[in-house]
Amino acid sequence: RARRLDQILANLIEALRVIGYQLEPFMPVTSRRLLDLLNVDEAAAAAPFGQGIQPDHRVKPPAALFPRIEVSK
């Protein structure tokens, strides 16, 4: 089960990497923040799906990409 979970999480991280790279023309700041959180460089960011993040890759601690907007009443 642990190996299956590891593969699922690796696929999720890889998908987020591809999404972050593809978002750059539309949301450049968010794209950079996402790729920074994933801890990938320019070459890894532009790699095809399945080739950008290597085994044992470590991501940075999570942070909100879109912080909650507090509305005072």
N, C-alpha and C positions, 0 to 999 in steps of 0.2 A: 504493500500500500504506500509506503513512504516513497518508493521510486516513482510510482504513478503520480503522487502529489507533486514531487519534484519536477516531473515533466510538465504537468499542468501549469505550475507556477513559472517555469522557464518559458513556456509558450506565451503566457500572459505578459511577461516582461518583454519578450521579443515583439509581441504585437504592439505594446505600448511604445516601444522604440520606433517601430515603423510609423505608427500614428503620429508620434512627436515629430519625426522628420517630415512627414507629409503635411503637417499643419503649418510649417514654417512660413509659407507665402501668405497665409491668412491670419495667423496669430503668432508672430515672431517671438514675442516675449514669453508667451506660454510655452511655445515649442522649446525655447532655450531652457526654461525652468524645468520642463519635463525631462529633457535629455540630460540636464545637470543632475537631477534627482536619480536618474537611471545610471549616472556615472559613465557615460559613453562619450568618446571623442568624435570629431567630425567624420573620420573614416568609418568608424563603427556605426555611426548614425545613418550613413548613406548606403550601407551594405544591404544586399537583398535579404529578404526574410529567411531566418535560419542561419545567417552567417554573421550577424552583428554582435551578438553576445555569446561569449564563450563559457564553457562549464566553469563553475566556481567563481563566476563574476559576482561582485558585491555591489549592491545599490546603496545609496545614501539613505539616512533615516527619512521616514515619510514627512511630508509637509503639504499643506493645502495649496493646490494650484489656484483655486478660486475661493479665497477667504470669505467667510460669512460677512454680509453687510449688516451691521447693527443699526437699527432704526430707533431713534429716541422719540418718545411720545410726549 
